[in-house]
């Protein structure tokens, strides 16, 4: 078990145990890009919301979602709000018998939530019979966990990667297509073609998907519907609610309640 302080460093690759859990309460955290050479990682927060960025994707993790990160996957974990951070590391060869080597956002049911808490707070040692039984239940639950699509493909073109990094730093809304063309010097048709090729979405579709990710983050942080609608430039609360329901199948309040 490791209960980490805000700025305390931790290197999972330096430990030999096949299952290692850590826990921490943190705020305003940015891990920077890194990877684990011999450990796969399960990332989860029972409260708060995390953003995980890889070389070409961005994931949002509200409290009812977890992210499986294979060994050697370059990633960056960041959040601005208070987060109850939980991370479980698995020996790469051991985990390969249960999970394939791909990034996955998975639903966290109440049983999985309790199992992760148990693993993150037990001592690092050769697991006893009770712990082994808990790990068996963990693998059974994760094998049946529903995969979620809270992922946004990022463009590879360096002009757009640069401006997206700036939006992220300043928490800025991605501009409309015309403004992006002015900011980058690229014509609108070129932007649309590049985004479609590199993300599978037109720029406007990509921008809407970004708004969904950001709205989930803002709602989890405790912002009201009116505050989220204002921050994300919706014309009214009802316009935001309609947009959110169109993309998630639920109103903002229903989305949060049904996933508690």
Secondary structure by P-SEA (a helix, b strand, c coil): cccccccbbbbcccccccbbbbbbbbccccccbbbbccbbbbbbbccbbbbbbcccbbbbbcccbbbbbcccccbbbbbccccbbbbbbccccccccccccbbbbbbbcaaaaaaaaaaaccccccccaaaaaaaaaaaaaaaabbbbccbbbbbccaaaaaaaaaaaaaccccccaaaaaaaccccaaaaaaaaaaaccccaaaaaaaaaaaaaaaaaaacccaaaaaaaaccccaaaaaaaaaaaccccaaaaaaaac
